[in-house]
Amino acid sequence: MPISSLRLAVVSLGLLALAACGGRAATTPTYQQELFNSGTSPFAHNFDATVNATCEAARRALLSQGFLTTMAQPDTVDATKNFQPTADTHVVVSFHVVCTPGENTANQSIAYVNAVQDGYTLKKSDTSASVGLSVLGSLSLPIRSNSDAMVKISSETVPAGKFYDRFFNLMGHYLRTVPRSSPVAADEIDSKPLAPSLIVTSPELTPTPIVVEAPAAAATAIQAPEAAAETKRQAQAAAASDPVAASAAEPASAVVH
C-alpha cells in the first residue's frame, strides 16, 4: 500500500507538471489584447478647427505624401499607397480618417485615424498536360504553362506609435498654413438703427432741386412762333375793320407765316 500510494503521488505530480507547462505554452487570443479603456487614444487627436477644415487638412497631408484619395467627403477621407519592398512582395497601406465635432462644435474637432497594411506575394504555379497521338502510337507530348498571381498573405492594422504622431503633426501644419474663412458669430455683430428725425433733418439726405436754364438761342426760337401768331391776329383784326387795307396786308402776313 505505501508503494502504491507513492506511485500514485508521483503520477499525479507528473500530470500537474504537464498541465502547468501546457498552460504556460497557451497564448492569449489577439482580440483579448484590446483594452477599450477611456484614456487617451493613440488613434485620435484633437484640433482647434472645424470638422471640414480638419478633414481638408488630413486630405492635403495624405496627398503630400503620395497617397491616392479614393473617397473624399466633408467628414471622411480614404486614401491608399502602394509599396514593393522586393520583386516578389507587394504592400498596400490604406488610410481611413473620420472627423467628428469636439467639445465646442463651432471650432473644435476630433480626427480618428486608422491605417491597415495588406501584404501580397507572388505565387507561381506550373500546369502541364499531355497529348496522345494515335498515329504514332502511345506517344505523349507534355505541354507546360506558367501562371503568376499576387496572393494576399497578411492584413494588419498599423500599431500605434510614431507613425500616427507624424501624421497628426503634418495635419497640424496644414491647419496652420492653409488659409480658411471663419464665420462671424452673431453676438459679435452690433447694429444701431438711425432715428427718424436724424434722417429728415440730415443735410446730406435733403434732395436738391435741379434747375435747367434754356440757352438764349432756344428762348428766341420759342418766342418766334408766338410773335408770328400775334402779327397774324393783328392783321385779321385790321382786315375786319378795313377791307382795302386787308388786301394789302394779306401778302405780308403770308410772308410772316
Number of C-alpha atoms within 10 A of each C-alpha: 6 7 8 9 10 11 12 12 12 12 12 12 12 12 12 12 12 12 12 11 11 10 10 9 9 8 7 8 7 7 7 7 8 7 7 7 7 6 6 8 11 14 17 18 17 18 20 17 23 21 25 17 24 30 27 23 23 28 23 18 21 22 14 11 10 12 19 17 18 11 10 14 12 13 17 21 21 22 20 19 16 15 11 13 9 9 8 11 17 18 19 16 19 21 21 17 21 20 25 19 20 18 11 11 13 15 15 18 24 21 23 17 20 17 21 16 17 18 19 18 18 15 13 11 10 9 9 9 10 11 11 12 11 9 7 8 8 10 12 13 11 10 10 10 9 9 9 10 11 14 14 15 11 11 14 11 12 16 13 13 10 10 11 19 15 11 16 21 13 17 22 19 13 18 22 11 9 11 9 8 6 10 6 8 8 7 6 7 7 6 6 5 5 8 8 8 8 10 12 11 10 9 10 9 10 10 7 8 6 6 6 6 8 8 8 9 9 10 11 10 10 11 11 10 13 11 12 14 14 10 16 19 13 12 17 15 12 15 17 11 10 11 11 11 13 18 11 11 16 15 11 14 18 9 7 13 11
